[in-house]
Amino acid sequence: MSSGLAASLAVIAALAVDAPCGTVDATPRSAEVPPLKSAYRGKFLIGTALDVPALEGRAPLDVQIATTHFDAFTCGNSMKPDFTQPEEGRFTFAQGDRMVEIAQRCGATPIGHTLVWHSQTPAWFFKGPDGLPPSRELALARMRSHIAAVVGHFRGRVKQWDVVNEAISDAPGEFLRPTPWLKAIGEEYIADAFRAAHAADPHALLIYNDYNIKRAYKRPKALRLLRSLLEQKAPIDAVGIQCHWRLDSPDLSEVEDSIQQFATLGLKVMVTELDIGVLPTRYQGADVGFRQLMTPEQRAALDPYPAGLPEPVALRQAERYRQAFEMFLRHRDVIGRVTLWGPHDGDSWLNNFPIWGRTDYPLLFDRQGCPKPAFFAVLQAGRAARRSARR
């Protein structure tokens, strides 16, 4: 074990001594430790995602963790097109309104996710009256109308929007993903989406959001797209880096280089979907259409911790989180937000991605709402930065 790792784990252990987590009532568990958001105040927003059960009142633990420890909230699913406009002209905003209400109650910043995406968008968007693909004019009108209605409904309340999500292709030699939006409108749909969002709320911060854009194969495409948007005078304010990471990947120096390169464009950088999974997988992306199959014989190897996370693995994860947040803090002049993709392990999408039905442990709180070593590592990183700033 390196001296740096040993020292950081000693700090984590010391902080954890006074953090009881054995009561039947889940509410005090995360409330008995210092609020994470306090350690990052003045540096960047520290956020989480609230999904449907929390916004329907069926997951009070999620809300308690969110309001205690985070100062930015993103709807995990409730502002995506299939939720907000399931049928043409019929809009549903109840869960989004609930997220905004919870955020306003505790002084958090509401984040909108996401306006234009190839996934979780109802099929009617991409059908003309004859059932065939829509004309360019119809597709463009529908996109603009959707953005105007959704952003307009939350105008002045939702402060940041993931405007376009995952438009860049993973395929070698291919720039943009061949989505129905691209096929119907052309490459200019991305800039047009930003213009529509800005028109609906000129004061909202507008973000392009994608996964793996810190990696060498995809970063040049991201830089190309961002430069193109800026050249077109599209009102883009920030780039969102999804950070669905593992214990051994990515190389954080590659991430740091990407943050610096994006910042040179004059854009803010948002870490929009952070989690650090501990389960083995061959897949390193975040394309929701991908599924890796697991045979019964493979389950023991691919789902090794169904009964609980072993302490050595939890400490490795804590060290990984510490390194990540120390990196984010080095660039707090350009990073505006770091959002954990869920309040606790039981809520994580990684329990069902890329393999369905596993037990993963990627977040800062466990399934009972108890703070994990990763929580204390992140807390300590923020506290250390505060002490350093006061010297």
Rosetta blueprint (number, residue, H / E / L):
1 M L
2 S L
3 S H
4 G H
5 L H
6 A H
7 A H
8 S H
9 L H
10 A H
11 V H
12 I H
13 A H
14 A H
15 L H
16 A H
17 V L
18 D L
19 A L
20 P L
21 C L
22 G L
23 T L
24 V L
25 D L
26 A L
27 T H
28 P H
29 R H
30 S H
31 A H
32 E L
33 V L
34 P L
35 P L
36 L H
37 K H
38 S H
39 A H
40 Y H
41 R L
42 G L
43 K L
44 F L
45 L E
46 I E
47 G E
48 T E
49 A E
50 L E
51 D L
52 V H
53 P H
54 A H
55 L H
56 E L
57 G L
58 R L
59 A L
60 P H
61 L H
62 D H
63 V H
64 Q H
65 I H
66 A H
67 T H
68 T H
69 H H
70 F L
71 D L
72 A E
73 F E
74 T E
75 C E
76 G L
77 N L
78 S L
79 M L
80 K L
81 P H
82 D H
83 F H
84 T H
85 Q L
86 P L
87 E E
88 E L
89 G L
90 R E
91 F L
92 T L
93 F L
94 A H
95 Q H
96 G H
97 D H
98 R H
99 M H
100 V H
101 E H
102 I H
103 A H
104 Q H
105 R H
106 C H
107 G L
108 A L
109 T E
110 P E
111 I E
112 G E
113 H E
114 T E
115 L E
116 V E
117 W L
118 H L
119 S L
120 Q L
121 T L
122 P L
123 A H
124 W H
125 F H
126 F H
127 K L
128 G L
129 P L
130 D L
131 G L
132 L L
133 P L
134 P L
135 S L
136 R H
137 E H
138 L H
139 A H
140 L H
141 A H
142 R H
143 M H
144 R H
145 S H
146 H H
147 I H
148 A H
149 A H
150 V H
151 V H
152 G H
153 H H
154 F L
155 R L
156 G L
157 R L
158 V L
159 K L
160 Q E
161 W E
162 D E
163 V E
164 V E
165 N E
166 E L
167 A L
168 I E
169 S L
170 D L
171 A L
172 P L
173 G L
174 E L
175 F L
176 L E
177 R L
178 P L
179 T L
180 P H
181 W H
182 L H
183 K H
184 A H
185 I H
186 G L
187 E L
188 E L
189 Y H
190 I H
191 A H
192 D H
193 A H
194 F H
195 R H
196 A H
197 A H
198 H H
199 A H
200 A H
201 D L
202 P L
203 H L
204 A L
205 L E
206 L E
207 I E
208 Y E
209 N E
210 D E
211 Y E
212 N L
213 I L
214 K L
215 R L
216 A L
217 Y L
218 K L
219 R H
220 P H
221 K H
222 A H
223 L H
224 R H
225 L H
226 L H
227 R H
228 S H
229 L H
230 L H
231 E H
232 Q L
233 K L
234 A L
235 P L
236 I L
237 D L
238 A E
239 V E
240 G E
241 I E
242 Q E
243 C E
244 H E
245 W E
246 R E
247 L L
248 D L
249 S L
250 P L
251 D L
252 L H
253 S H
254 E H
255 V H
256 E H
257 D H
258 S H
259 I H
260 Q H
261 Q H
262 F H
263 A H
264 T L
265 L L
266 G L
267 L L
268 K E
269 V E
270 M E
271 V E
272 T E
273 E E
274 L E
275 D E
276 I E
277 G E
278 V L
279 L L
280 P L
281 T L
282 R L
283 Y L
284 Q L
285 G L
286 A L
287 D L
288 V L
289 G L
290 F L
291 R L
292 Q L
293 L L
294 M L
295 T L
296 P H
297 E H
298 Q H
299 R H
300 A H
301 A H
302 L H
303 D L
304 P L
305 Y L
306 P L
307 A L
308 G L
309 L L
310 P L
311 E H
312 P H
313 V H
314 A H
315 L H
316 R H
317 Q H
318 A H
319 E H
320 R H
321 Y H
322 R H
323 Q H
324 A H
325 F H
326 E H
327 M H
328 F H
329 L H
330 R H
331 H L
332 R L
333 D L
334 V L
335 I E
336 G E
337 R E
338 V E
339 T E
340 L E
341 W L
342 G L
343 P L
344 H L
345 D H
346 G H
347 D H
348 S L
349 W H
350 L H
351 N H
352 N L
353 F L
354 P L
355 I L
356 W L
357 G L
358 R L
359 T L
360 D L
361 Y L
362 P L
363 L L
364 L L
365 F E
366 D L
367 R L
368 Q L
369 G L
370 C L
371 P E
372 K L
373 P H
374 A H
375 F H
376 F H
377 A H
378 V H
379 L H
380 Q H
381 A H
382 G H
383 R H
384 A H
385 A H
386 R H
387 R H
388 S H
389 A H
390 R H
391 R L
